[in-house]
Amino acid sequence: MEDRLDRIESKLALAEDAIDELNMTVFRQQQLIDRLQKQIVELHRQIASGSPGERRDLREEIPPHY
């Protein structure tokens, strides 16, 4: 009986560790999602603030090593 209880306690401890690890993973993923959403909003704001009829010279956008 005591051996069975020890196995159950061991499994419970492992399950708790797994849950804690999964919670931390979800937390980090949500932080990343939040950062990416902020970047999308900022990019959208930058695009929207540009003049609609503005012409760009693509040669000015070529990196200097070309």
PyMOL Python script that loads the backbone (N, CA, C, O; Angstrom):
from pymol import cmd

cmd.read_pdbstr("""\
ATOM      1  N   MET A   1       0.817  -1.195   0.000  1.00  0.00           N
ATOM      2  CA  MET A   1       0.000   0.000   0.000  1.00  0.00           C
ATOM      3  C   MET A   1       0.865   1.265   0.000  1.00  0.00           C
ATOM      4  O   MET A   1       0.578   2.220  -0.722  1.00  0.00           O
ATOM      5  N   GLU A   2       1.931   1.263   0.819  1.00  0.00           N
ATOM      6  CA  GLU A   2       2.800   2.430   0.888  1.00  0.00           C
ATOM      7  C   GLU A   2       3.545   2.648  -0.433  1.00  0.00           C
ATOM      8  O   GLU A   2       3.744   3.785  -0.861  1.00  0.00           O
ATOM      9  N   ASP A   3       3.952   1.556  -1.067  1.00  0.00           N
ATOM     10  CA  ASP A   3       4.625   1.647  -2.373  1.00  0.00           C
ATOM     11  C   ASP A   3       3.707   2.288  -3.406  1.00  0.00           C
ATOM     12  O   ASP A   3       4.141   3.109  -4.214  1.00  0.00           O
ATOM     13  N   ARG A   4       2.454   1.910  -3.374  1.00  0.00           N
ATOM     14  CA  ARG A   4       1.473   2.466  -4.319  1.00  0.00           C
ATOM     15  C   ARG A   4       1.302   3.966  -4.080  1.00  0.00           C
ATOM     16  O   ARG A   4       1.227   4.742  -5.032  1.00  0.00           O
ATOM     17  N   LEU A   5       1.243   4.369  -2.830  1.00  0.00           N
ATOM     18  CA  LEU A   5       1.116   5.786  -2.487  1.00  0.00           C
ATOM     19  C   LEU A   5       2.355   6.570  -2.940  1.00  0.00           C
ATOM     20  O   LEU A   5       2.240   7.691  -3.435  1.00  0.00           O
ATOM     21  N   ASP A   6       3.532   5.973  -2.765  1.00  0.00           N
ATOM     22  CA  ASP A   6       4.769   6.618  -3.220  1.00  0.00           C
ATOM     23  C   ASP A   6       4.745   6.833  -4.737  1.00  0.00           C
ATOM     24  O   ASP A   6       5.148   7.892  -5.218  1.00  0.00           O
ATOM     25  N   ARG A   7       4.279   5.841  -5.483  1.00  0.00           N
ATOM     26  CA  ARG A   7       4.196   5.979  -6.952  1.00  0.00           C
ATOM     27  C   ARG A   7       3.209   7.072  -7.347  1.00  0.00           C
ATOM     28  O   ARG A   7       3.466   7.847  -8.268  1.00  0.00           O
ATOM     29  N   ILE A   8       2.086   7.129  -6.650  1.00  0.00           N
ATOM     30  CA  ILE A   8       1.083   8.162  -6.948  1.00  0.00           C
ATOM     31  C   ILE A   8       1.649   9.550  -6.653  1.00  0.00           C
ATOM     32  O   ILE A   8       1.475  10.474  -7.447  1.00  0.00           O
ATOM     33  N   GLU A   9       2.323   9.697  -5.521  1.00  0.00           N
ATOM     34  CA  GLU A   9       2.931  10.980  -5.171  1.00  0.00           C
ATOM     35  C   GLU A   9       4.002  11.378  -6.180  1.00  0.00           C
ATOM     36  O   GLU A   9       4.128  12.549  -6.536  1.00  0.00           O
ATOM     37  N   SER A  10       4.764  10.403  -6.633  1.00  0.00           N
ATOM     38  CA  SER A  10       5.801  10.668  -7.631  1.00  0.00           C
ATOM     39  C   SER A  10       5.181  11.139  -8.949  1.00  0.00           C
ATOM     40  O   SER A  10       5.648  12.104  -9.554  1.00  0.00           O
ATOM     41  N   LYS A  11       4.129  10.449  -9.383  1.00  0.00           N
ATOM     42  CA  LYS A  11       3.453  10.841 -10.616  1.00  0.00           C
ATOM     43  C   LYS A  11       2.833  12.222 -10.482  1.00  0.00           C
ATOM     44  O   LYS A  11       2.864  13.009 -11.428  1.00  0.00           O
ATOM     45  N   LEU A  12       2.273  12.524  -9.328  1.00  0.00           N
ATOM     46  CA  LEU A  12       1.679  13.839  -9.090  1.00  0.00           C
ATOM     47  C   LEU A  12       2.747  14.930  -9.157  1.00  0.00           C
ATOM     48  O   LEU A  12       2.518  15.990  -9.741  1.00  0.00           O
ATOM     49  N   ALA A  13       3.901  14.672  -8.566  1.00  0.00           N
ATOM     50  CA  ALA A  13       4.993  15.650  -8.600  1.00  0.00           C
ATOM     51  C   ALA A  13       5.458  15.882 -10.038  1.00  0.00           C
ATOM     52  O   ALA A  13       5.706  17.022 -10.433  1.00  0.00           O
ATOM     53  N   LEU A  14       5.577  14.812 -10.819  1.00  0.00           N
ATOM     54  CA  LEU A  14       5.972  14.957 -12.226  1.00  0.00           C
ATOM     55  C   LEU A  14       4.911  15.725 -13.016  1.00  0.00           C
ATOM     56  O   LEU A  14       5.241  16.550 -13.868  1.00  0.00           O
ATOM     57  N   ALA A  15       3.648  15.453 -12.731  1.00  0.00           N
ATOM     58  CA  ALA A  15       2.559  16.157 -13.419  1.00  0.00           C
ATOM     59  C   ALA A  15       2.581  17.646 -13.074  1.00  0.00           C
ATOM     60  O   ALA A  15       2.369  18.490 -13.945  1.00  0.00           O
ATOM     61  N   GLU A  16       2.834  17.964 -11.816  1.00  0.00           N
ATOM     62  CA  GLU A  16       2.914  19.366 -11.411  1.00  0.00           C
ATOM     63  C   GLU A  16       4.076  20.071 -12.100  1.00  0.00           C
ATOM     64  O   GLU A  16       3.936  21.215 -12.532  1.00  0.00           O
ATOM     65  N   ASP A  17       5.209  19.407 -12.205  1.00  0.00           N
ATOM     66  CA  ASP A  17       6.363  19.979 -12.908  1.00  0.00           C
ATOM     67  C   ASP A  17       6.030  20.220 -14.379  1.00  0.00           C
ATOM     68  O   ASP A  17       6.371  21.264 -14.934  1.00  0.00           O
ATOM     69  N   ALA A  18       5.368  19.257 -15.002  1.00  0.00           N
ATOM     70  CA  ALA A  18       4.996  19.403 -16.415  1.00  0.00           C
ATOM     71  C   ALA A  18       4.029  20.568 -16.603  1.00  0.00           C
ATOM     72  O   ALA A  18       4.151  21.333 -17.560  1.00  0.00           O
ATOM     73  N   ILE A  19       3.077  20.702 -15.695  1.00  0.00           N
ATOM     74  CA  ILE A  19       2.118  21.809 -15.778  1.00  0.00           C
ATOM     75  C   ILE A  19       2.834  23.144 -15.616  1.00  0.00           C
ATOM     76  O   ILE A  19       2.550  24.091 -16.350  1.00  0.00           O
ATOM     77  N   ASP A  20       3.758  23.229 -14.664  1.00  0.00           N
ATOM     78  CA  ASP A  20       4.519  24.469 -14.475  1.00  0.00           C
ATOM     79  C   ASP A  20       5.323  24.819 -15.728  1.00  0.00           C
ATOM     80  O   ASP A  20       5.375  25.980 -16.135  1.00  0.00           O
ATOM     81  N   GLU A  21       5.940  23.825 -16.325  1.00  0.00           N
ATOM     82  CA  GLU A  21       6.727  24.061 -17.541  1.00  0.00           C
ATOM     83  C   GLU A  21       5.831  24.514 -18.694  1.00  0.00           C
ATOM     84  O   GLU A  21       6.189  25.425 -19.440  1.00  0.00           O
ATOM     85  N   LEU A  22       4.680  23.885 -18.837  1.00  0.00           N
ATOM     86  CA  LEU A  22       3.736  24.286 -19.886  1.00  0.00           C
ATOM     87  C   LEU A  22       3.212  25.699 -19.651  1.00  0.00           C
ATOM     88  O   LEU A  22       3.073  26.475 -20.597  1.00  0.00           O
ATOM     89  N   ASN A  23       2.925  26.032 -18.406  1.00  0.00           N
ATOM     90  CA  ASN A  23       2.471  27.389 -18.094  1.00  0.00           C
ATOM     91  C   ASN A  23       3.526  28.423 -18.460  1.00  0.00           C
ATOM     92  O   ASN A  23       3.198  29.482 -18.994  1.00  0.00           O
ATOM     93  N   MET A  24       4.784  28.125 -18.178  1.00  0.00           N
ATOM     94  CA  MET A  24       5.862  29.055 -18.519  1.00  0.00           C
ATOM     95  C   MET A  24       5.996  29.192 -20.037  1.00  0.00           C
ATOM     96  O   MET A  24       6.244  30.286 -20.542  1.00  0.00           O
ATOM     97  N   THR A  25       5.834  28.096 -20.754  1.00  0.00           N
ATOM     98  CA  THR A  25       5.893  28.139 -22.216  1.00  0.00           C
ATOM     99  C   THR A  25       4.768  29.004 -22.772  1.00  0.00           C
ATOM    100  O   THR A  25       4.996  29.829 -23.657  1.00  0.00           O
ATOM    101  N   VAL A  26       3.570  28.821 -22.260  1.00  0.00           N
ATOM    102  CA  VAL A  26       2.428  29.622 -22.705  1.00  0.00           C
ATOM    103  C   VAL A  26       2.665  31.098 -22.386  1.00  0.00           C
ATOM    104  O   VAL A  26       2.351  31.963 -23.203  1.00  0.00           O
ATOM    105  N   PHE A  27       3.208  31.390 -21.219  1.00  0.00           N
ATOM    106  CA  PHE A  27       3.493  32.761 -20.820  1.00  0.00           C
ATOM    107  C   PHE A  27       4.485  33.421 -21.787  1.00  0.00           C
ATOM    108  O   PHE A  27       4.265  34.544 -22.243  1.00  0.00           O
ATOM    109  N   ARG A  28       5.582  32.708 -22.096  1.00  0.00           N
ATOM    110  CA  ARG A  28       6.583  33.251 -23.029  1.00  0.00           C
ATOM    111  C   ARG A  28       5.996  33.436 -24.422  1.00  0.00           C
ATOM    112  O   ARG A  28       6.295  34.425 -25.090  1.00  0.00           O
ATOM    113  N   GLN A  29       5.171  32.503 -24.864  1.00  0.00           N
ATOM    114  CA  GLN A  29       4.549  32.632 -26.170  1.00  0.00           C
ATOM    115  C   GLN A  29       3.612  33.838 -26.202  1.00  0.00           C
ATOM    116  O   GLN A  29       3.564  34.549 -27.205  1.00  0.00           O
ATOM    117  N   GLN A  30       2.876  34.078 -25.135  1.00  0.00           N
ATOM    118  CA  GLN A  30       1.985  35.234 -25.091  1.00  0.00           C
ATOM    119  C   GLN A  30       2.779  36.531 -25.112  1.00  0.00           C
ATOM    120  O   GLN A  30       2.359  37.499 -25.745  1.00  0.00           O
ATOM    121  N   GLN A  31       3.921  36.565 -24.429  1.00  0.00           N
ATOM    122  CA  GLN A  31       4.783  37.750 -24.487  1.00  0.00           C
ATOM    123  C   GLN A  31       5.241  38.009 -25.917  1.00  0.00           C
ATOM    124  O   GLN A  31       5.234  39.151 -26.377  1.00  0.00           O
ATOM    125  N   LEU A  32       5.637  36.951 -26.617  1.00  0.00           N
ATOM    126  CA  LEU A  32       6.067  37.088 -28.005  1.00  0.00           C
ATOM    127  C   LEU A  32       4.920  37.566 -28.892  1.00  0.00           C
ATOM    128  O   LEU A  32       5.113  38.442 -29.736  1.00  0.00           O
ATOM    129  N   ILE A  33       3.750  37.007 -28.710  1.00  0.00           N
ATOM    130  CA  ILE A  33       2.573  37.423 -29.480  1.00  0.00           C
ATOM    131  C   ILE A  33       2.293  38.904 -29.242  1.00  0.00           C
ATOM    132  O   ILE A  33       2.010  39.643 -30.184  1.00  0.00           O
ATOM    133  N   ASP A  34       2.371  39.337 -27.988  1.00  0.00           N
ATOM    134  CA  ASP A  34       2.128  40.748 -27.668  1.00  0.00           C
ATOM    135  C   ASP A  34       3.135  41.655 -28.366  1.00  0.00           C
ATOM    136  O   ASP A  34       2.763  42.691 -28.918  1.00  0.00           O
ATOM    137  N   ARG A  35       4.418  41.264 -28.342  1.00  0.00           N
ATOM    138  CA  ARG A  35       5.445  42.071 -29.022  1.00  0.00           C
ATOM    139  C   ARG A  35       5.196  42.125 -30.520  1.00  0.00           C
ATOM    140  O   ARG A  35       5.325  43.184 -31.135  1.00  0.00           O
ATOM    141  N   LEU A  36       4.841  40.992 -31.110  1.00  0.00           N
ATOM    142  CA  LEU A  36       4.591  40.957 -32.552  1.00  0.00           C
ATOM    143  C   LEU A  36       3.374  41.796 -32.927  1.00  0.00           C
ATOM    144  O   LEU A  36       3.373  42.464 -33.961  1.00  0.00           O
ATOM    145  N   GLN A  37       2.344  41.764 -32.091  1.00  0.00           N
ATOM    146  CA  GLN A  37       1.162  42.583 -32.356  1.00  0.00           C
ATOM    147  C   GLN A  37       1.510  44.068 -32.298  1.00  0.00           C
ATOM    148  O   GLN A  37       1.030  44.850 -33.119  1.00  0.00           O
ATOM    149  N   LYS A  38       2.337  44.459 -31.339  1.00  0.00           N
ATOM    150  CA  LYS A  38       2.767  45.862 -31.257  1.00  0.00           C
ATOM    151  C   LYS A  38       3.556  46.255 -32.505  1.00  0.00           C
ATOM    152  O   LYS A  38       3.398  47.364 -33.016  1.00  0.00           O
ATOM    153  N   GLN A  39       4.402  45.352 -32.995  1.00  0.00           N
ATOM    154  CA  GLN A  39       5.170  45.643 -34.205  1.00  0.00           C
ATOM    155  C   GLN A  39       4.247  45.794 -35.410  1.00  0.00           C
ATOM    156  O   GLN A  39       4.462  46.670 -36.247  1.00  0.00           O
ATOM    157  N   ILE A  40       3.239  44.961 -35.504  1.00  0.00           N
ATOM    158  CA  ILE A  40       2.288  45.047 -36.615  1.00  0.00           C
ATOM    159  C   ILE A  40       1.547  46.372 -36.567  1.00  0.00           C
ATOM    160  O   ILE A  40       1.374  47.033 -37.591  1.00  0.00           O
ATOM    161  N   VAL A  41       1.105  46.759 -35.368  1.00  0.00           N
ATOM    162  CA  VAL A  41       0.400  48.042 -35.225  1.00  0.00           C
ATOM    163  C   VAL A  41       1.316  49.185 -35.643  1.00  0.00           C
ATOM    164  O   VAL A  41       0.884  50.094 -36.352  1.00  0.00           O
ATOM    165  N   GLU A  42       2.563  49.150 -35.219  1.00  0.00           N
ATOM    166  CA  GLU A  42       3.511  50.208 -35.581  1.00  0.00           C
ATOM    167  C   GLU A  42       3.762  50.242 -37.088  1.00  0.00           C
ATOM    168  O   GLU A  42       3.803  51.316 -37.687  1.00  0.00           O
ATOM    169  N   LEU A  43       3.929  49.075 -37.697  1.00  0.00           N
ATOM    170  CA  LEU A  43       4.130  49.040 -39.152  1.00  0.00           C
ATOM    171  C   LEU A  43       2.904  49.568 -39.886  1.00  0.00           C
ATOM    172  O   LEU A  43       3.029  50.298 -40.870  1.00  0.00           O
ATOM    173  N   HIS A  44       1.734  49.204 -39.414  1.00  0.00           N
ATOM    174  CA  HIS A  44       0.497  49.690 -40.033  1.00  0.00           C
ATOM    175  C   HIS A  44       0.409  51.209 -39.910  1.00  0.00           C
ATOM    176  O   HIS A  44       0.009  51.893 -40.852  1.00  0.00           O
ATOM    177  N   ARG A  45       0.784  51.728 -38.745  1.00  0.00           N
ATOM    178  CA  ARG A  45       0.778  53.176 -38.538  1.00  0.00           C
ATOM    179  C   ARG A  45       1.762  53.872 -39.481  1.00  0.00           C
ATOM    180  O   ARG A  45       1.457  54.924 -40.043  1.00  0.00           O
ATOM    181  N   GLN A  46       2.941  53.274 -39.648  1.00  0.00           N
ATOM    182  CA  GLN A  46       3.941  53.856 -40.547  1.00  0.00           C
ATOM    183  C   GLN A  46       3.449  53.853 -41.987  1.00  0.00           C
ATOM    184  O   GLN A  46       3.629  54.831 -42.712  1.00  0.00           O
ATOM    185  N   ILE A  47       2.835  52.766 -42.393  1.00  0.00           N
ATOM    186  CA  ILE A  47       2.329  52.672 -43.762  1.00  0.00           C
ATOM    187  C   ILE A  47       1.200  53.668 -43.972  1.00  0.00           C
ATOM    188  O   ILE A  47       1.140  54.335 -45.005  1.00  0.00           O
ATOM    189  N   ALA A  48       0.305  53.771 -42.997  1.00  0.00           N
ATOM    190  CA  ALA A  48      -0.847  54.664 -43.120  1.00  0.00           C
ATOM    191  C   ALA A  48      -0.430  56.129 -43.097  1.00  0.00           C
ATOM    192  O   ALA A  48      -1.112  56.964 -43.691  1.00  0.00           O
ATOM    193  N   SER A  49       0.663  56.462 -42.433  1.00  0.00           N
ATOM    194  CA  SER A  49       1.082  57.858 -42.337  1.00  0.00           C
ATOM    195  C   SER A  49       1.817  58.333 -43.591  1.00  0.00           C
ATOM    196  O   SER A  49       2.020  59.535 -43.759  1.00  0.00           O
ATOM    197  N   GLY A  50       2.216  57.422 -44.466  1.00  0.00           N
ATOM    198  CA  GLY A  50       2.890  57.804 -45.701  1.00  0.00           C
ATOM    199  C   GLY A  50       1.916  58.472 -46.660  1.00  0.00           C
ATOM    200  O   GLY A  50       0.722  58.175 -46.650  1.00  0.00           O
ATOM    201  N   SER A  51       2.427  59.370 -47.484  1.00  0.00           N
ATOM    202  CA  SER A  51       1.574  60.040 -48.469  1.00  0.00           C
ATOM    203  C   SER A  51       1.132  59.036 -49.524  1.00  0.00           C
ATOM    204  O   SER A  51       1.964  58.299 -50.053  1.00  0.00           O
ATOM    205  N   PRO A  52      -0.170  58.991 -49.844  1.00  0.00           N
ATOM    206  CA  PRO A  52      -0.660  58.002 -50.797  1.00  0.00           C
ATOM    207  C   PRO A  52      -0.076  58.179 -52.195  1.00  0.00           C
ATOM    208  O   PRO A  52       0.124  57.191 -52.902  1.00  0.00           O
ATOM    209  N   GLY A  53       0.200  59.411 -52.606  1.00  0.00           N
ATOM    210  CA  GLY A  53       0.727  59.643 -53.954  1.00  0.00           C
ATOM    211  C   GLY A  53       2.241  59.743 -53.993  1.00  0.00           C
ATOM    212  O   GLY A  53       2.815  60.095 -55.023  1.00  0.00           O
ATOM    213  N   GLU A  54       2.881  59.442 -52.895  1.00  0.00           N
ATOM    214  CA  GLU A  54       4.335  59.579 -52.808  1.00  0.00           C
ATOM    215  C   GLU A  54       5.023  58.537 -53.688  1.00  0.00           C
ATOM    216  O   GLU A  54       4.708  57.349 -53.630  1.00  0.00           O
ATOM    217  N   ARG A  55       5.958  59.001 -54.495  1.00  0.00           N
ATOM    218  CA  ARG A  55       6.722  58.089 -55.348  1.00  0.00           C
ATOM    219  C   ARG A  55       8.075  57.861 -54.691  1.00  0.00           C
ATOM    220  O   ARG A  55       8.680  58.791 -54.156  1.00  0.00           O
ATOM    221  N   ARG A  56       8.542  56.628 -54.734  1.00  0.00           N
ATOM    222  CA  ARG A  56       9.831  56.300 -54.145  1.00  0.00           C
ATOM    223  C   ARG A  56      10.779  55.862 -55.249  1.00  0.00           C
ATOM    224  O   ARG A  56      10.378  55.227 -56.224  1.00  0.00           O
ATOM    225  N   ASP A  57      12.030  56.213 -55.073  1.00  0.00           N
ATOM    226  CA  ASP A  57      13.068  55.755 -55.986  1.00  0.00           C
ATOM    227  C   ASP A  57      13.677  54.498 -55.383  1.00  0.00           C
ATOM    228  O   ASP A  57      14.366  54.568 -54.365  1.00  0.00           O
ATOM    229  N   LEU A  58      13.424  53.341 -56.009  1.00  0.00           N
ATOM    230  CA  LEU A  58      13.896  52.071 -55.460  1.00  0.00           C
ATOM    231  C   LEU A  58      15.418  51.996 -55.426  1.00  0.00           C
ATOM    232  O   LEU A  58      15.978  51.247 -54.626  1.00  0.00           O
ATOM    233  N   ARG A  59      16.103  52.767 -56.289  1.00  0.00           N
ATOM    234  CA  ARG A  59      17.566  52.755 -56.265  1.00  0.00           C
ATOM    235  C   ARG A  59      18.108  53.314 -54.961  1.00  0.00           C
ATOM    236  O   ARG A  59      19.212  52.957 -54.549  1.00  0.00           O
ATOM    237  N   GLU A  60      17.357  54.180 -54.309  1.00  0.00           N
ATOM    238  CA  GLU A  60      17.794  54.710 -53.037  1.00  0.00           C
ATOM    239  C   GLU A  60      17.663  53.671 -51.917  1.00  0.00           C
ATOM    240  O   GLU A  60      18.262  53.818 -50.851  1.00  0.00           O
ATOM    241  N   GLU A  61      16.894  52.646 -52.164  1.00  0.00           N
ATOM    242  CA  GLU A  61      16.692  51.618 -51.153  1.00  0.00           C
ATOM    243  C   GLU A  61      17.652  50.441 -51.304  1.00  0.00           C
ATOM    244  O   GLU A  61      17.639  49.533 -50.473  1.00  0.00           O
ATOM    245  N   ILE A  62      18.473  50.437 -52.334  1.00  0.00           N
ATOM    246  CA  ILE A  62      19.425  49.347 -52.546  1.00  0.00           C
ATOM    247  C   ILE A  62      20.524  49.459 -51.476  1.00  0.00           C
ATOM    248  O   ILE A  62      21.061  50.544 -51.252  1.00  0.00           O
ATOM    249  N   PRO A  63      20.852  48.354 -50.824  1.00  0.00           N
ATOM    250  CA  PRO A  63      21.929  48.398 -49.821  1.00  0.00           C
ATOM    251  C   PRO A  63      23.247  48.874 -50.440  1.00  0.00           C
ATOM    252  O   PRO A  63      23.465  48.686 -51.637  1.00  0.00           O
ATOM    253  N   PRO A  64      24.114  49.477 -49.654  1.00  0.00           N
ATOM    254  CA  PRO A  64      25.361  50.047 -50.179  1.00  0.00           C
ATOM    255  C   PRO A  64      26.322  49.035 -50.779  1.00  0.00           C
ATOM    256  O   PRO A  64      27.203  49.439 -51.537  1.00  0.00           O
ATOM    257  N   HIS A  65      26.209  47.749 -50.487  1.00  0.00           N
ATOM    258  CA  HIS A  65      27.171  46.789 -51.024  1.00  0.00           C
ATOM    259  C   HIS A  65      26.857  46.398 -52.462  1.00  0.00           C
ATOM    260  O   HIS A  65      27.586  45.594 -53.044  1.00  0.00           O
ATOM    261  N   TYR A  66      25.792  46.943 -53.054  1.00  0.00           N
ATOM    262  CA  TYR A  66      25.498  46.628 -54.456  1.00  0.00           C
ATOM    263  C   TYR A  66      26.115  47.600 -55.394  1.00  0.00           C
ATOM    264  O   TYR A  66      25.959  47.471 -56.608  1.00  0.00           O
TER     265      TYR A  66
END
""", "prot")
cmd.dss("prot")
cmd.show_as("cartoon", "prot")
cmd.util.cbc("prot")
cmd.orient("prot")
